Amino acid sequence: MSDEKLLVTASPHLKGPDSTRQIMWNVVLSLLPVVAAALWYFGPSALLVILAATAGALLPERLLGNKGSLGDGSAVITGLLLGLTLPPGLPIWMAFIGGAFGIAIGKLIFGGLGQNPFNPALLGRAFLQAAFPVTLTTWPVTGGNWWNLRGDNLAWPFMSEAAERAALAAQGITLPDVATGATPLGLMKFEKTGSGFSDLMLGSTSGSLGETCALVILLCGAYLAYRGFLNWRIPASIFLTVAVFSGILHLTNAARYPDPLFMLFSGGLMLGAVYMATDMVTSPTTSLGSWLFGGGIGVLVVAIRMWGGLPEGVMYAILLMNGVVPFIERATQPRVFGRSRVKVLS
């Protein structure tokens, strides 16, 4: 008789080769080229905003999270993604608060990693959008002296721009005047003015830090899909839905509705589709559910952009569909052999 003991463990008994820590840090690694592109276009301001958002995310994770949760990389991803959704001229204290809110309220309050129903980075962005709407919609233009700050990054908390500049001037610090401009989506929505395709692809336009280079984001997403860290069905269904829906609208009235290429490569759609919507915690696990989830996001993005009060709708589209994920999961679960399909509302 063998002396080996019978070990009884909880499922799952078959595990993949990659741990949560490995997956998260690979996502962080894939975001570095996107951060580098933002730094190239917006200078030190990009680094300040991203670092502040990341620090804000790490602090509550360290103080309130489970032991060892700081090292899994999930809070770093939240901070990086939040920073990439923000304008380069944002005061760093706002970015810090957004990161802290995203982790504390968007993740830890639900029980930590794997329990949150909404994407924490987008929840932090939504909080900042509601709390500081003017600052969150002020977009510095690219170009100029690379070393100049693109806004009031160093402003003291809750001080007006004029008061802040006066206080710094008293200390002998003079902030350069910052030129601001509308984003491509803003120009299209309010002025019916398009933007060059090459500018959209390469990111040489006004906008958030993550709108810098669609080509880089697509390449980084391809790396994650190749490694199996990204469900390709979600971004594919988003892109397909946006292209078809906007294409139909463009055919009906080309003067009013932009073409599909503009809709795909403008705004935060690339970053949202590749990194936000594919969050493993807040997206469906079934193949059919992933297609439905991505399709819903695509419809909402086009609807908000075309008929909503804001020129961009990616953040709200993903958050709204995050709330529907439990219903999508229940409706698309494969039928267990010998049993009928479970009704969604039963």
C-alpha positions as CSV (number, residue, x, y, z in Angstrom):
1,M,0.0,0.0,0.0
2,S,1.4,3.4,-0.9
3,D,2.4,5.8,1.8
4,E,1.3,8.8,-0.3
5,K,-1.5,10.9,1.3
6,L,-4.7,11.6,-0.6
7,L,-4.9,15.4,-1.0
8,V,-8.4,16.9,-1.4
9,T,-8.5,20.5,-2.6
10,A,-11.1,22.9,-3.9
11,S,-11.6,23.4,-7.6
12,P,-10.4,24.4,-10.0
13,H,-8.0,21.4,-10.3
14,L,-6.6,22.4,-13.7
15,K,-4.9,25.7,-13.7
16,G,-3.2,27.8,-16.3
17,P,0.5,28.5,-16.3
18,D,0.2,32.2,-15.6
19,S,-0.7,33.6,-12.2
20,T,-2.7,36.7,-11.5
21,R,0.5,38.5,-10.7
22,Q,2.1,37.5,-14.0
23,I,-1.0,38.6,-16.0
24,M,-1.2,42.0,-14.2
25,W,2.4,42.9,-14.6
26,N,2.3,41.9,-18.3
27,V,-0.5,44.3,-18.7
28,V,1.5,47.0,-17.0
29,L,4.4,46.2,-19.3
30,S,2.2,46.5,-22.4
31,L,1.0,50.0,-21.1
32,L,4.6,51.4,-21.0
33,P,4.7,52.2,-24.8
34,V,1.4,54.0,-24.4
35,V,2.7,56.0,-21.5
36,A,5.9,56.7,-23.5
37,A,3.7,58.1,-26.4
38,A,1.9,60.4,-24.0
39,L,5.2,61.6,-22.6
40,W,6.5,62.3,-26.1
41,Y,3.5,64.5,-27.0
42,F,2.8,66.2,-23.7
43,G,6.1,66.3,-21.9
44,P,6.6,66.2,-18.1
45,S,2.9,67.0,-17.5
46,A,2.0,63.5,-18.7
47,L,4.4,61.9,-16.3
48,L,3.2,64.0,-13.4
49,V,-0.5,63.2,-14.0
50,I,0.1,59.4,-14.5
51,L,2.4,59.2,-11.4
52,A,-0.1,61.1,-9.3
53,A,-3.0,58.8,-10.3
54,T,-0.9,55.7,-9.7
55,A,0.2,57.0,-6.3
56,G,-3.4,57.7,-5.4
57,A,-4.4,54.1,-6.4
58,L,-1.5,52.5,-4.5
59,L,-2.2,54.3,-1.2
60,P,-5.6,52.8,-0.3
61,E,-4.5,49.5,-1.7
62,R,-1.6,49.5,0.8
63,L,-3.7,50.8,3.7
64,L,-7.0,48.9,3.2
65,G,-6.2,46.0,0.8
66,N,-5.5,42.4,1.7
67,K,-2.0,41.4,2.6
68,G,0.1,41.1,-0.5
69,S,-2.5,42.7,-2.8
70,L,-0.2,45.6,-3.4
71,G,2.3,43.4,-5.3
72,D,-0.2,41.8,-7.7
73,G,-0.1,44.9,-10.0
74,S,-3.8,45.5,-10.2
75,A,-3.6,48.9,-8.4
76,V,-0.8,50.0,-10.7
77,I,-2.9,49.1,-13.8
78,T,-5.8,51.2,-12.3
79,G,-3.5,54.2,-11.7
80,L,-1.9,54.0,-15.2
81,L,-5.2,53.6,-17.0
82,L,-6.8,56.4,-15.0
83,G,-3.9,58.7,-15.7
84,L,-4.2,57.9,-19.4
85,T,-7.9,59.0,-19.4
86,L,-7.0,62.4,-18.0
87,P,-6.0,65.7,-19.7
88,P,-2.3,66.5,-19.4
89,G,-2.9,69.9,-17.7
90,L,-4.8,68.4,-14.8
91,P,-3.6,69.4,-11.3
92,I,-1.8,66.3,-9.8
93,W,-3.9,66.5,-6.6
94,M,-7.0,65.8,-8.7
95,A,-5.3,62.8,-10.4
96,F,-4.3,61.5,-6.9
97,I,-7.9,61.8,-5.6
98,G,-9.2,60.1,-8.7
99,G,-6.8,57.1,-8.2
100,A,-7.7,56.8,-4.5
101,F,-11.5,57.0,-5.3
102,G,-11.2,54.4,-8.0
103,I,-9.5,51.8,-5.7
104,A,-11.3,52.6,-2.5
105,I,-14.8,53.0,-3.8
106,G,-14.5,51.1,-7.1
107,K,-12.7,48.1,-5.8
108,L,-12.0,47.6,-2.1
109,I,-15.5,48.5,-0.9
110,F,-16.7,45.5,-2.9
111,G,-14.2,43.1,-1.4
112,G,-11.1,43.6,-3.5
113,L,-9.7,42.1,-6.7
114,G,-12.2,39.9,-8.5
115,Q,-15.2,41.3,-6.7
116,N,-15.7,44.8,-8.2
117,P,-18.6,45.1,-10.7
118,F,-17.3,48.3,-12.4
119,N,-13.9,49.1,-13.8
120,P,-12.1,51.1,-11.0
121,A,-10.1,53.4,-13.4
122,L,-13.3,54.5,-15.2
123,L,-15.1,54.9,-11.9
124,G,-12.4,57.2,-10.7
125,R,-12.6,59.1,-14.0
126,A,-16.3,59.4,-13.7
127,F,-15.9,60.8,-10.2
128,L,-13.5,63.4,-11.4
129,Q,-15.7,64.3,-14.4
130,A,-18.6,65.0,-12.0
131,A,-16.5,66.8,-9.4
132,F,-14.3,69.0,-11.7
133,P,-16.1,69.1,-15.1
134,V,-14.4,72.3,-16.4
135,T,-10.9,71.1,-15.6
136,L,-11.6,67.6,-17.0
137,T,-12.7,69.1,-20.3
138,T,-9.8,71.6,-20.8
139,W,-7.4,70.2,-23.4
140,P,-3.9,71.6,-24.0
141,V,-2.6,71.3,-27.6
142,T,0.4,69.3,-28.5
143,G,3.7,70.9,-29.7
144,G,5.6,73.8,-28.2
145,N,8.5,73.5,-25.7
146,W,8.5,69.9,-24.5
147,W,9.7,70.9,-21.0
148,N,6.8,73.3,-20.4
149,L,3.9,72.1,-18.2
150,R,0.7,71.9,-20.2
151,G,-1.5,73.4,-17.4
152,D,-1.8,73.9,-13.7
153,N,-0.2,70.5,-12.7
154,L,1.3,72.0,-9.6
155,A,-1.7,73.9,-8.4
156,W,-2.6,73.8,-4.7
157,P,-5.8,71.9,-3.9
158,F,-9.1,73.8,-4.4
159,M,-7.4,77.0,-5.5
160,S,-8.6,78.9,-8.5
161,E,-6.2,79.2,-11.5
162,A,-5.8,83.0,-11.0
163,A,-5.1,82.6,-7.2
164,E,-2.6,79.8,-7.9
165,R,-0.7,81.7,-10.5
166,A,-0.5,84.7,-8.1
167,A,0.8,82.6,-5.3
168,L,3.5,81.0,-7.5
169,A,4.4,84.4,-8.8
170,A,5.0,85.6,-5.3
171,Q,7.5,82.8,-4.9
172,G,9.2,83.8,-8.1
173,I,7.7,80.9,-10.2
174,T,6.0,82.0,-13.4
175,L,3.8,79.4,-15.2
176,P,3.8,79.7,-19.0
177,D,0.5,80.4,-20.7
178,V,-1.0,77.3,-22.0
179,A,-2.8,77.1,-25.4
180,T,-5.9,75.0,-25.3
181,G,-7.9,73.5,-28.1
182,A,-10.9,71.2,-28.8
183,T,-10.5,67.5,-29.3
184,P,-11.2,65.9,-32.7
185,L,-14.6,64.7,-31.3
186,G,-15.4,68.2,-30.0
187,L,-14.5,69.8,-33.3
188,M,-16.7,67.3,-35.1
189,K,-19.7,67.5,-32.7
190,F,-19.8,71.3,-32.3
191,E,-18.2,72.7,-35.4
192,K,-18.6,69.8,-37.9
193,T,-14.9,69.9,-38.6
194,G,-12.9,66.7,-39.2
195,S,-9.3,65.8,-38.4
196,G,-6.7,64.1,-40.5
197,F,-6.5,60.4,-40.4
198,S,-2.7,60.4,-39.8
199,D,-3.1,62.8,-36.9
200,L,-5.7,60.4,-35.3
201,M,-3.5,57.4,-35.9
202,L,-0.3,59.0,-34.5
203,G,-2.0,61.0,-31.8
204,S,-0.8,64.5,-32.6
205,T,-4.2,66.0,-31.5
206,S,-5.6,67.6,-28.3
207,G,-7.2,65.1,-25.9
208,S,-6.5,62.9,-22.9
209,L,-3.1,61.3,-22.5
210,G,-4.4,57.9,-23.8
211,E,-5.6,59.4,-27.1
212,T,-2.0,59.9,-28.2
213,C,-1.4,57.0,-30.6
214,A,-4.0,54.5,-31.7
215,L,-1.4,52.5,-33.6
216,V,0.7,51.9,-30.4
217,I,-2.4,50.9,-28.5
218,L,-3.4,48.4,-31.2
219,L,0.1,46.9,-31.2
220,C,0.1,46.6,-27.4
221,G,-3.4,45.0,-27.5
222,A,-2.2,42.5,-30.1
223,Y,0.6,41.5,-27.7
224,L,-1.9,40.9,-24.9
225,A,-4.2,38.9,-27.2
226,Y,-1.2,36.8,-28.3
227,R,-0.3,36.0,-24.7
228,G,-3.9,35.1,-23.9
229,F,-4.3,38.0,-21.5
230,L,-7.0,39.7,-23.5
231,N,-10.3,38.4,-24.9
232,W,-10.1,39.5,-28.5
233,R,-13.8,39.1,-29.0
234,I,-14.6,42.2,-26.9
235,P,-12.5,44.8,-28.8
236,A,-13.4,43.1,-32.1
237,S,-17.1,43.4,-31.4
238,I,-16.7,47.0,-30.3
239,F,-14.8,48.0,-33.4
240,L,-17.2,46.1,-35.7
241,T,-20.3,47.6,-34.1
242,V,-19.0,51.2,-34.1
243,A,-17.9,50.8,-37.8
244,V,-21.2,49.4,-38.9
245,F,-23.5,51.7,-36.9
246,S,-21.5,54.9,-37.7
247,G,-21.2,53.7,-41.3
248,I,-25.0,53.4,-41.7
249,L,-25.4,56.9,-40.2
250,H,-22.7,58.3,-42.5
251,L,-24.4,56.9,-45.5
252,T,-27.7,58.5,-44.5
253,N,-26.2,61.9,-43.9
254,A,-22.5,62.4,-44.6
255,A,-22.6,66.1,-43.7
256,R,-23.8,65.4,-40.2
257,Y,-22.3,62.0,-39.3
258,P,-18.6,61.3,-39.5
259,D,-17.2,58.3,-41.3
260,P,-16.4,55.0,-39.5
261,L,-12.6,55.5,-39.6
262,F,-13.0,58.8,-37.7
263,M,-15.3,57.2,-35.1
264,L,-12.8,54.3,-34.6
265,F,-9.6,56.3,-34.3
266,S,-10.8,59.4,-32.5
267,G,-11.3,59.9,-28.7
268,G,-10.6,57.2,-26.2
269,L,-12.2,54.3,-28.1
270,M,-8.9,52.4,-28.7
271,L,-7.8,52.6,-25.1
272,G,-11.2,51.8,-23.8
273,A,-11.8,48.8,-26.1
274,V,-8.4,47.3,-25.7
275,Y,-7.7,47.9,-22.0
276,M,-10.9,49.0,-20.1
277,A,-13.6,46.8,-21.7
278,T,-11.4,43.7,-21.6
279,D,-10.9,43.9,-17.8
280,M,-11.2,40.2,-16.8
281,V,-13.2,41.1,-13.6
282,T,-15.9,43.3,-15.2
283,S,-16.4,41.6,-18.5
284,P,-18.2,38.4,-19.5
285,T,-16.4,35.1,-19.5
286,T,-18.5,33.4,-22.2
287,S,-17.8,33.8,-25.9
288,L,-21.4,34.8,-26.8
289,G,-21.5,37.1,-23.8
290,S,-18.3,38.9,-24.9
291,W,-19.8,39.6,-28.3
292,L,-23.0,40.9,-26.8
293,F,-21.0,43.0,-24.2
294,G,-18.8,44.6,-26.9
295,G,-21.7,45.2,-29.2
296,G,-23.6,47.0,-26.5
297,I,-20.6,49.2,-25.8
298,G,-20.3,50.0,-29.5
299,V,-23.9,51.0,-29.8
300,L,-23.8,53.2,-26.7
301,V,-20.5,54.9,-27.8
302,V,-22.0,55.9,-31.2
303,A,-25.3,57.0,-29.6
304,I,-23.7,59.1,-26.9
305,R,-21.3,60.7,-29.4
306,M,-23.9,61.5,-31.9
307,W,-26.9,62.5,-29.8
308,G,-25.6,63.0,-26.3
309,G,-24.5,66.2,-24.6
310,L,-20.9,65.2,-24.5
311,P,-18.6,64.6,-27.5
312,E,-17.2,61.3,-26.0
313,G,-19.1,58.3,-24.6
314,V,-16.6,55.5,-24.1
315,M,-16.4,55.9,-20.3
316,Y,-20.1,55.8,-19.8
317,A,-20.7,53.1,-22.3
318,I,-18.3,50.7,-20.6
319,L,-19.6,51.5,-17.1
320,L,-23.2,51.0,-18.2
321,M,-22.4,47.6,-19.8
322,N,-20.4,46.6,-16.7
323,G,-23.6,46.8,-14.8
324,V,-25.3,44.4,-17.3
325,V,-22.6,41.8,-17.2
326,P,-24.2,39.6,-14.5
327,F,-27.4,39.3,-16.7
328,I,-25.3,38.6,-19.8
329,E,-23.4,35.9,-18.0
330,R,-26.5,34.2,-16.8
331,A,-28.2,34.4,-20.2
332,T,-25.2,33.0,-22.1
333,Q,-24.0,30.2,-19.9
334,P,-23.7,26.9,-21.8
335,R,-26.4,24.4,-21.1
336,V,-25.4,21.7,-18.7
337,F,-25.9,18.3,-20.2
338,G,-29.3,16.8,-19.3
339,R,-30.7,20.2,-18.1
340,S,-32.7,23.0,-19.8
341,R,-31.3,26.4,-20.1
342,V,-31.8,28.6,-17.0
343,K,-34.0,31.6,-17.5
344,V,-32.4,35.0,-17.1
345,L,-34.9,36.3,-14.6
346,S,-35.8,33.1,-12.8
